[in-house]
Amino acid sequence: MPREDEIAVQSPVRRGLPTFTDSLIEPLSRLRNEVDRLFDDFPASWHPFQFRRFPNALLVPAVEMTETQKAYKLSVEVPGMEASDINMHVDGNMLVISGEKKEEREEEEKGYSYSERSYGAFERRLDLPAGADAQNIKAKVRKGVLQITLPKDRKAINKRRIQIDNA
């Protein structure tokens, strides 16, 4: 009769056939390795582009809108851009903001030089709020933020409270 250690030696060993768990883990392991490789390839002084990218490669700046009694105020993030880089016009009931971001950077340090150029166009179309006076829109750029003031046209606002009676 064989001993226990002899049985273990004689039992078949399956090599080369992945288990179900291995087939689930293997793609995730490859993904992790690829992400690690991408981060290893980033330059040490990576300078992120401040716009969000969408699949069609159009840059879309973030917009925030507030309302006061006299106007609507929009803040549009356009880091590193000057007024001459931005176009703005009214098209029907839409406010169209567009421009092109051009950035060039060069660094020279101990034994290496680094040069980077990035370009990207953006366009943002916003519905004009009800009652906005499209003829008197004002805008200015300050510290990477486009500040737009849409004054309210009191004549254009057709709002009134309607009394509701019980039946």
N, C-alpha and C positions, 0 to 999 in steps of 0.2 A: 504494500500500500504506500503511495507517495506521501511525502511530508508536505506541510502547508507551503513552505518556500519553494518547493518544486512545482507545485500547482501554479503559483504566481508566475514562475518563469515560463511555464508551458502555455499559459493563457494567451490568446491572440491579442496583439497590440494594433490598434487602428491608428495609422498615421496618414496625414494628407487629406483626410475627409473632414471638412469643417462641421462642427455641430451647429444646431439651430442658433444657439446663443452667439457663436463665433460669427455666423453670417449676419447677425444684427449689429454686432459691435464693430466689425471690420470697416464698414463705410464711415462710421462716426470717428473711428481712429484715423482714417485717411483725411477726413475733414479737419480734424484737430491739427494734424501735421501740416496741412495746407495753410490754415490760419496762422499757426506758429511761424511758418516760412514767410508769410506776408508781413507779419510784424517784424521779423528779423531783417527784411529788405527795406523797411522804412528808414529814411535818413534820421540821424540823431536829432537834428533840429527841424523836425517836420513842422511845416506851417500850414495849418488847416485852412481850407477855403471856407469862408463864412456862410455861403449859401447852401440851401438844401438842393440835392440833385434828384431829379426824377428820371425815370427810364428813358425819356426822349432826349436826354442830355440838356434840357433847358434848365437854367438856374432859376429858382423861385425865391425871392427875398421874403422874409417874414413881415407881416403887416399887422398892426394893432390899431383899432379904431375906438375912440371915445366920443361921447356926445355931451355938449354943454347946451345951455339955453339958446345961445346965439350961433353955434357952429358945430360941425363934425370935425374931429381932428384925427388925422391918420399919421402914424409913425411907420416908416418903411426902412428896414435895415439894409443899408448899402455900404458896408465897410470898405474903406479905402477909395471910395468914389467921390469925384468932384461933380459940381452942377453941370459942367460941360459933358460929362459922361452919361447923363440921364436925359431921356426924352419923356415928355408927359403931354397928353392931349385928351380931349373929350371926343368920344365917338358914339353918337346917339345918347344913350343913358349909361354909358360905360366910361370910367376913367381908366385910361391906358397908360401904364408906366413901363418904360423899357429902357434898356441901356446895354452897355458892354463893359465887362470887368476885364481889365488888362493888368497883369501884375508881373513884374520882373524882379528877380532877387539874385544877387551874387554875393558870395562869401569867400573869403580867402583866409585860411588859418594854417597852422603848422603843417606844411607839406601837402595840402590839398586845396583845391578850389571847387566851389559848388555854385552852379548856376541853375536857376529855375524860372520858367516862364509859364504862366497860366492865363488862359483867355476863356471867356464864356459870356454869352449873351443871355439876357433875361427879359421876360415880359410878364407883366401882371395886369390883368383886367379885373376891375372892381365895379360892381353895380353902384351907381350914384344913389345915395339914400334919398328917399322921398322928401321933397322940399329943399334939396340942396340947390344953391345958386351957382350953376355951372359957369356963369359969366365972370364970377369974382373969386375964383379959386386962387389961392396963394401957396407958394411952396419955397422951402429953403433947405439946404443941406448943412448939417452941423455935426461934426464928430462922427461921421459914418451913419447918420440917421437923416432920412428925407422926411421933413415935417410938412404936412399938407393941411391947410385949413380950408374947409368947405363951408362957407357961410350959409346959414339957413335963409331961405326966401319965404318970409311970412305969408306972402300972397299965394305961394305955391302949395303951402301946407293946407290941406282941406280936411281938417280934423275937428270933430265936435262930438260931444257926448250925447248919446241917444238914451232917452228915458225908457225904461222897460217897466210896464205895468203888470200887475197880477191879474189873471183872468177871472 
